[in-house]
Amino acid sequence: MVVAPGLASDVTTGIADDLAADLRRAYDDVAWSTELAEDRLVVPPAPLTELVEAARDALLDADWDLAVVVTDLPLRVGGRPVSRHISPTHGIAVVSLPALGPLHLRQRLRRTVVDLIGDLLREETGGDRHALRQLATDTGQLRVILGMIRANRPWRFAVRLYGALAAAIAASAFGLITSDTWRTSSVMSWSRLLLMAAIAIALMILAVIARHRLWERAPDPRVRDQVVLFNVTTASTVLIGVLTLYLVLYVVILGAAEIVVPPAAIERALGRSIGQGDYAVLAWFNASIATVAGGLGVALESDEAVREAVYASSRPSEPDGAQGERSG
């Protein structure tokens, strides 16, 4: 547990020992040890993504498996206030102490921390207790990686990056109404289309990971396994997200082409009759161009926006008394 300085000592003192006992009762498959550290981690005001990143650095420096941050900062995700937040990919949970209310604070914090660690473990292992033992002994297990990728909900990646999505849509719209695009796509071989798609997808993945510094380096050999797990999960999440975007763009462009671009217009430009296959090739060609444009849009996104999009595994819950469900 990492606790911000200045929080009530009667709330945090001894809670690490209580937490260890609670976790041993709840998850007796593994041996638990807990440590309480006092550190603000970031200088307020700071976005939640910065707090999570700082907690991740502290986790790696101390060679912890998981970390829970108790902060006095208000938390917001996607512009919405939340009282708690988890990121299984980072192994981090965050709780805002003021959001827990004024009464029975110690008991509520203790219960909240145990719940958050349970959420982290369920997201990482898919609720499998055998996988929990694997998590404690071998963080490279495929089951753990798949659970963390699923928790990130990579198929929702694109809709969270409005700049990238807008750039992709604009590029595809321009390509649909340009006769040069019709002519170029009509002479593309399947191998060239495949190569073009692979390059476009690779460029966007590189733009997301490299431009926004999502690739982690191991500060110490002891945490190399954790860093490998993090990087594999991050790369897989971005790959699935970009592939999803590409497929969605293809379907949307194909439908738009058949509605907006009449066959006669393309036939005049090509000097021959066309069929459904020509529309499919046109959509494929334009989807690759649109994905490259989306990569350029990603480069213009803020680090905070991209990190929220990639690590949307975080499962924030509304502050006490708020109406509404936990967001994913």
N, C-alpha and C positions, 0 to 999 in steps of 0.2 A: 504494500500500500504506500502510495506517495501522497502526502498530505501537505497542503499549502500552509506556510507559516501564518500564525495568527488565528487559525481556527480553534474553537474552544478545546482546551486541553482535556476537560473531563469527558469530552465526546470521543476523542481519538486515543487517549492514553489507555493502553492495555487492549485495544481492540484487535491488534494483530494476533495476540494469543487467543482471544475469543474466536477469531476468524479461523485459526488453525484447527481448533476443536470442532467448529461447525463443519468445516470442510472434510475432516476425517469421518465425521458421522454421515455426511451426505455422499461422499465419494471415497469409500474405504478401499478402492482398488489400488490406489497409489499412496505413496508417502508424501505428506504435505509439510512444508515449513513456510513460515511467513516472516516478513520483515517490515517494519514501519520506518519510512524515511520522510524527512521534512524538507520539502523543496517546492517552490512555486512553479518551477519549470519554464514559465514564460512571463514576460513583462506585460501586464494588462494595459490597455485592452488588446486581446489577441483572439483570432478565430479558433474555433474548435480543432480544425485540421492542424494548426500549429501546435496546439496543446498535445494532440495525439502524437505528432511527430517527435516532440520533445520527450514525451513519455516513452516512446519507442527507443530513443537514444539512451535514456536512463536504464531501460530494461536490458539492452544489450551490454551496456557498461557494467551492470551489476550481475549479468548472467542469470537473470530471472527467466522463468517460463511464461509467466503472466504478470500483468501489473494492473492495479486499480488506482486511479487517480481521484482523490477527493479534493475538489477545488471550491473556492468561494466565488468563482466567476459565473456569470449567467451563460448558459449554453444555447446555441442556436444551430439548427441544421436546415439548410435550404430556406433560411429566413424564418423558420418556426422555432419558438422556444421549446426546449426540452429539459428534462431534469436529469436524464442519464443517457448514456451513449456507449455502444460497444463496437469494436472493430476486431473481429476474429483474425483477420489477416495480420494485423499488428500485434495481436495478443494483448490488447489494451481495452480497459473499461474506464469510463469517466462518470462521476456523479457530482452534481452541484449540491453542496451541503445546504445552502439557503433554500433551495427548492424543496427540501424535505419537510419544511415547516418548523415551527418553534417548539412543539411538544414531543416528548419521548424521543429526542433526537438520537441518542446513543443507540437505542434499540432499533430504531428505524434505519439508521445507517448500517448497523451490523446486518440486519435482514436484507437491505438493499444490496450490499456488497456480495453477500452469498448468492443472491439471485443473479447478479450480473456475472459472477464467475460461472454459475450454472449456464447462463445464456451463452457465454463464450465457449464453454465446453460443448454444448449442444450444437452450436454452429460449426465448430471445428470438426466434430466427430460424427455429426448426424445423429446424436443421441445414443450411439453405440458404446457401451461401457468397455467392451474389449478394445475399441479404438482409443478409448481414454488411456488405457495402459500403454498402447502403442505411442500415444502422444507424449507420454512421460519418458519413454525409452528410446524412441526412434522417430524423430519429427519428419523423416523423409517418407513415411508411409503414404502410399497412394490414396488410401481411404481418407486420411486427414486432408490431403491436398484437394481432393474432390469435394469434400465437405466445405472447405473454405472458399473454393471457387463458387460453389452453389450459393453460399451465403452472400457472396458479393453481387449476386443477381446481374451477371454481365450482360444479359440480353436487354437490360434497361439502361445500359451505358450511354448510348447515343442521345436519348431524349433528355439527358441531364446536361449535355454540352450544346447549348443553344447556338453558339457561334459556329461550331463545326457543322451542326445540322443545317443551319441557314446557308453556309457556304456551299455545302454539298447540293442542296436543293437548287440554289441559284445556278450553279455550274451545270446541273442536269437540265434545267429548264432552257438555258442558253443553247446547250448541245442539241436539244430536240428540234429546235426551229432553224438550225443552221445547215444549209445544204452541203457545206464542206464536211460536216460530221457524217451526213448520210453517205457521201461518196467514200470517205475514208473507212468507215465501218464496213461498207459493202465489199471491200477488197481485203479485209483482215482474215487471216487463217485462224483456225481453232487454236493452234499452238501460240500464235501471237496474242490472241485474246486471253488465253490462260496466263501467259507471261505478263501481260499488261495488268491483269487482275492481281497476280501475286506481288508485283512491284508496288501497285497502289496500296494494297493491304499492308505490306511491309513498311512502306513509307509512313502510313498513318500510325502504325504501332510504334515506330521509332519516334515520331513526333510526340506521341503521348508520353512514352517512358523517358526519353532522353531530355526533351525540352522541359519537362516538369519534374525531373530528378526523382523518378519513382524507383530506380534501381538502387538497391542497398548494398553497401560494402561492409564486410565483417570487421569490426574494430579489434576483435580478439579471436584467436583460433577456437576458443571454447564455444563461441556462439555461431560458428560457421554453419552448423546444421540449421539453426533458426533462420539465418539469413538466406540460405538456399531455399528453404521452404517459403519464405516471404517472396523471394524473387520469382520462383516458379509459379506461385499463386498469382502474383501481379501480372506476369507475362501472359499466363493462361487466361486471366480475366480480361485483359485488354484484347487478346487475340479473339476470344469468343465475342466480345463486344463489337469489335470492328467487323468480324464476319457477319454478325447479325445485321449491322448497319448496311453492309454491302448487299446482302440478300434483300433487305427491305427496300433499298434504293432500286435494285433491279426490278422488283415487282412493281413498285410505284412508277418507275420510268416506263416499263413495258405497258402498263395500263394507260398512262398518260399519252404515250406515243400513238397507241391505237385510237385514242379519242381525239387528240389534237392534230396529228399529222395525217392527212388523207393519203391513201396509196398513190393517187394520181400525182401528187406533188413530188413524192420520192421517185416515181417512175419517170417523170420528166427530167429529174436531175440525173438519174442513172442511165436513162435511155433504154430501159428494159422493164419487163413486168416484175413485180415483187410478190412475195408470199409471207406467211407467218414467220418463217425462218429469218427473213430480213429484219422484221421488227425485233425478234429475239436478239439478233446480233447487235442491232442498234442500241437496244437497252443494255446489253452486256458492255458494249464499248463505253456508253455514257455513264454506267455505274462506276467503271474504273476511273474515269475522269472526275466524277463527282466525289469519289473517295479521296483522291489526291487533294481536291479542293477542301474536303473536310479536314484532312491533315493540316492544311495551312490554317484553317479556322481553329483547330486545336492549339496550334502554336500561339494564337492570340488570346486564348483563354487564360484566366488566372490560375495559379497553382492551387489555390483553395478550391476552385470550381472543379478542376480535373481530379483532385484527390477525393472530393466528395462523390464524384461520378464513378471513379474506379472502386473506391472502398465503400460503396453503398451498402455493404454488409452490415454496417452499423445499424442498430435497431433502437433508435431513440424512443423514449416514451414521454408523453406529455407531462408537464408539471402537475403536481398534486392539485386537484380541483378543476383542472382543465377538462373540457369535454372533448371527446375524440379518441381515436385509437392510436396505438403505436404505429409510427411510420416505418417503412422499410427503406 
